[in-house]
Amino acid sequence: QFTEETPLFASQILTIEPLNIIQRTSIIKQLIENKKQTISETLLHSIVNRTESFVIKDLYTLIDNALLHSWMSFEDRQLSNIDFDYAFDEFKPISVKLLDDDKKKTSQTTLHWSDIGGMVDLKQELIQTVQWRFEHSNYFANAPIRLISGVLLYGPSGCGKTLLAQTLANECKVNFIQIKGPELLNKYVGSSEQNIRDLFNRARSVTPCIILFDEFEALVPRRGRDSAGVTDRVVNQLLTELDGVESLGDIVVIAATSRPDLIDPALLRPGRLDKHLYVGFPSKLDIVSILKIWTKKIQLANNIKFEDETFLSHCEMYTGADIKALVYNAQLAAFDEYQSKQSIIIHKHHLMSAIKQTPYSIPVHMRNANEHFYQNWRKPIAIDRQTTSLA
């Protein structure tokens, strides 16, 4: 048992800061020299830029993995970018492992912009506002430009909000934390706020990083409507974290929601989630593009033309998720007919059969109401920015 007279075992607390770029450069260079190896300055610069959240043990492991790959080639050569590409693919830094242990969905996804059909303008907006800040961080660090620290993706369910965020993280080559809003809520006093603090602390340890909050409206509803005050405290804590993220520059927060009207307005003002992008229903051109992407690894009959107006008239009310289900049902129909044969080809009648089995996830009358709702929601936000002071 400890008493007041018991000597303190830890009389001083020291915080070990993450390695900066100069320290990582020096350590990597020294480790390589210790192994009697040399690398070019260009390769060294590339490695340093890819090790932002690494600790010293991670750097040791990285160099050892690169050397192992070099020796396995049985060639008398120096370390190359091929060896380090292998090394990066073979392990996760300790900070990312800690996030996985916490059961947060952390990864570097394998999606690319070419894997998303349509949404050309949306993709370009995300490239300019988020991807460029990571790819050209040196330029923006010296430019008198206030960078966007948060993005709100809003729109009907099944239209690709989560997919956009996942793809963005991969294209930016940064760590990605995806979490659903309700997962952070806890019935015990103070636990929900602590979960948010822990989440952002973890994100800071694996920078550069993108955090995606799915079902955002469940986490941060308008304040003053909860008699217990739990969600009010959660909103206040998230506001504090978002205000801190803006100064860091290497964390971007993306929130996805189908009900932006339920979110506390203070979170949507400049300096927080101030970039609002509507992810709406796909157009006919988008539908054709999505169909081609989902069927690019499937053998189709030569007479199938997705651009055919008659065929498109059956699909024009589908969401992106509906189109995925349509292709899946067409595959099942083709398999049911040709399972005894070596190759399975999807014909037009398989697609038409799949259309009959794939209902619209959002009925026509609800779709029209949705579009009207989202169009009207955007107008008050512009007024709110001009007339309301920051929280």
N, C-alpha and C positions, 0 to 999 in steps of 0.2 A: 504494500500500500504506500501511496505517496502522501507526504505531509508537507506543511509549509517549510519544514527544516530540511526536506530532502533536496540535495543539490540538483540543479537543472542539468540534464544530459545535453540539451541543445540550448545554449545560452545566446547563440547568434544564428540568424537565418540568412543564408546567402543565396541569391538568385543567379542561376547560370543562364545567361542570355543565349539565344540562338546564334549560331555561327554566321557572321556576315560574309559578304562576297570576298573581302580581302583575306579573311581567315581561311575560308574554304579553298581559295586559290593556293595559299601557302601550304596547307595541309596536304592537298592532293598532289601538288608538285613534289613535296618531300616524300610522300609515300611511294610515288613512282620512282623517284631517285633511289630510295632504299632498296627497291627491287631491281636495281641496275637497268632501268628502262628509261626511255625518253619519249616524249610526245611533242607535237607541234603546238605553238601558241594558240593556233586556231582551234585545235581539238581541245586544249585545256580550257579555253574560254567557253566552248560549247558544253563541256562537262560541268563546269562551275555553275552555269545558268540552269542546269537541270537538277541541281542538288540543293535547292533553296531551303528545304525543311530538314536536311540531313544532319545527323549528329556525327561525332567522330567515328563511332563504331560503324555507322552506315557507310562512311567513306572507306574504312578498312575493307568492309565486305564488298563494296563496289569494285575496288582495285583488284581484290583477290579473284572475283568472278571474271573480270576482264582478262586477267592473266591466265586463268584456267582455260578460257575460250581460245586465247592465243596459242597456248601450248597444245590444245586439242587439235589444232589445225596442222601440227607437225611441220610447220614452216619456220625458218629462221628469219623472223621479222620483228619489228617493233609493234607496240600496241597501236591499234587503229580504231576508227569510229565503229567498225563492225563489232569489235570486241566489246566496246562500251555499250552499244545497242543491246547486245546479248546480256550484258551485266545488269542494265537497267530493267530488262524484261524479267530477269530471274528472281528478283527480290523486291520487297516493299520496305521502305524506311521504317524505323521504329515508331515514329509518330503516326504513320498511317495504320500500322498494326494495332496501335492503341485504340484508334477509332474503330477498327473492325472488332476488337474485343468488346467495345462498348455497344456493339450491334448497331452502329450507325452505318448506313449504306454509303461506303466510301470507295471510290474506284476511279480509274481513268477509262471511260467508256470507249468502245471501238466504233462508234457511229461517226459518219461524216455528213456534210451538207448534201452530198449527192444521194444520200439514203433517205432524204426527206423530199417527198413530192410536192411541187407547188410552193406556195408561201415565199415567193421570190423577194418581195418587198420586206417581209418580216425578217427573213434571213439576213438581208443586207443591213437592216437596222441593228440587229444584234452584232453583226460583224463590226460595224462602225462604232457602236457604243461600248461594246465589251471586249471583243476579240482584239481590236487594235490596241487597247490599253495594255494588254498583256504582251502582245507581239512587239510593240514599240514603246515599252515602258521607259526607256532612257529618254526618248523624245518628250513624252508627256510629263516626265518628272521635271523637265526644265521649261515647260511651256505654261504660260499663265492661263490655263484652262481648268475649270472645275470638272473633274471626271464624275461620271455617273457611278454611284456606289450601290444602287439598287434598281431592280427592274420588276414591274408588275406585269405578268402575263395573265390576261383575263379573257374569258370566252366560254362557250358551251363545252360540255364534257365530250371527250373523244376526238377533239380536233387537233391535238398535237402539242399541248403546252409543255408537258413533261418531256416529250421527245425532243423538243427544241432545246430545252435546258441541258439535257444529257449530251446532245450533239455539240452544243456550244462549248461545254467543258472539255470534250475531246479535241475539238478544233483549236481551243486555246492551249491545250497540253497542260492543264492544271488539274489539281485534285478536285474531287467532286463529292459533296456530302448531300445526300437526298434524305429528307425526313418529312413525314406527314405531321401537320400541325397537332392533331390530337395526341400523338405519341409523346409530346413534351408536357402535356397536362397531367397533374397529379393531385389527388384529393388532399394531401397533407399541406399545411400552411408553409409557404416558402419553397416548396419542392419544385414547383413549375418554374419559378424565377431562377432557381439554381440550375435546373436543366438547361435553360437558355444560356446562362453564363458558361456552363460547362461546354455547351456546343460551340460557342464562339471562341472559347479558350482553345479547344481542339482545332478549330479552323485556323486560328493564328499559328498553331504549331505545325501546320502542314501547308502554309502559304507557298505559292499562290493557290487560291482556292475559290471555288464557287459553291455557295450554299443554296440548295433549292428547298423552299418550304412549300410542300403540296397541301392542298386543302387549307389554305392560309386563313380563310374566314373563320374556321373553327378555333384557331389559336388566338386571334386578336379581334374579337368583335368590338363594336362601339362601346366605349366606357360609359358607366352610369346605369347599365341595364342589368348588372349582376348584383344581386342583393348581398352576396357574400364578399364581393370585391376581388375574387380570385383572378378573373380575366383582366380586371383593371390593373392589377399589379403586374400581370404578364405583359400587357401592352406597355406599361411604363418601363419595364426591364428591357423589352425589345427596342424601345425608342432610345434608351441609353446605349445599347450595343450598336445600333445603327449609326448613331451620332459619332461613336468611336471608330466604326469601320471606315467612315469617310476619310479620316486622316491617315489610315493605314495604306490604302491604295492597292493592296494586293489581295483583298477579299471583296468579292461581289456577291450580293444577296439577290436571289431571284425568288419571287413569290408567285405561285400559280393558284388561281381561283376561278370558280364559275359564278361567284356571288360577290363582286367587288363592292356592292352597296352595303354589305354587312361589316366591312373592315373599318376600323377606327380611322377617321380622316387624317389624323395627325401623322400616320405612317405613310401617307401618300403625298406629302408635301416636299418641296425642294430640299435636297440633301439627304433624303431617305429613299423611299421607293418612288422616285420622281419621274421615271421613264415608264409610261403606261402603253403597252402594246396589245392590241386586240387580236386574238387568235380565233378567227371566225370559221364559218362553214366553208368547205372547199368549193371553188368554182368548177365549171366543166373542164377547163384546162388543168386545174389542180387534180381533178379526179382521174383524168387520163394519165397524168404524170405519176400519181400514186399507184394506179393499176400496173403501170409498166415496171415500177420499182418492185412491187410485191410479186410480180410474175417473171422477173428477169432470170430466175434460176429454175423456171418451170417450162416444160415443153408445151408450146401452144400450137394449135392447128393454124395453117397458113391463112385461112380465111377470117381469122379473128382480127378485127380492127376496132380498137377501143375508141377511136375518134368518130365512129359511126353514130349519127345523131339518134337513130332509133334505139340503139343499145344505151347510149348516154341518158336518154329520157327515163330509163328505168333506174338510173344510179344517181341522178342529180340531187336527190335529197339525202344521200348518204354522208356520214361524217368519215374522217380518216379511219377510225376504229371499225366502222361498218364495212368499209372497203376491204380491210384486212380479213374480217369475218367472211365476206363474200368470196374472196380468193380461197380461203380455207375450205368453205363448203363446196366450191367448185372442184377442188382437189379430191375431196371425199367422194363426190359424185363420179368423177373420172376413175378413181380407184375402185369403186364399187362395180363399175362396168368392165374395167380392163385388168383387174387384179391377177388374172391368170396369164397375162402377157408380160413380156420382158420390159417393154417401155409403155409408160402411161402418158397419153396426150390429152390435153384439155381442149375440148371442142366448144363451139358456141352453145350447143344445147346443154352442156354442163354448166356454163355460166348462167344461162337463163333459168335452169333448175335451181341454181344457188341463189339467184335473185328472189325467187319465190320463197326460199327458206330463210332469207336474211331480211328481217323487217327493219325499218328505220328505228334507230335507237332513240331519236327525238322526232315525234310525230310532226306532221306538216303544220298544224295549228300552233304547236308549241315552238316550232322553229321560227315562225313569223313573230311570235310574241317575244322570243329570245332576242332576235335581231332588233326589234323595237326597243326592248329594255336596254341593251348594251349601247345603242345609239343615244338614248336619252341620258344614260349614266355619265357619258363623257362630258356633257354640257355643264353640269353643276361643278365638276372638278375645276374647270377653267375659271369659273366665278369664284370658287372657294379659294384659289390661290391668290386672287387679287384682293379679296375682302377679309380674309381670316389671317390672324397673326399666327406665328409658329407656336406649337405647344411646348 
